Amino acid sequence: MLAVSTTFVWSGSRSRAEALLAGISADDPESFDAKIIDVGNGTELRITVVGTSLKTVRMTMDDLLACLSAADSGLDAIDDS
């Protein structure tokens, strides 16, 4: 069976990475693998999506990016208040 995969890497603080991960964990956890990794002076949130077609992987990544964007905007609003 053919597999397609892509990985998204976000860099920043550990607390922000944990909050972003919490924002997507309920989405569809079986459709992706996410890890928080300490690198150098920062942290990376790595999200890997694997599927059987480009279309499936793209749709899943689009959903995850929309959720991450919403979570990031919410965190910005909290930080600004």
Summary of the structure (lengths in Angstrom):
residues: 81
radius of gyration: 13.4
end to end distance: 50.0
largest distance: 50.0
contacts: 208
relative contact order: 0.25
helix: 52%
strand: 32%
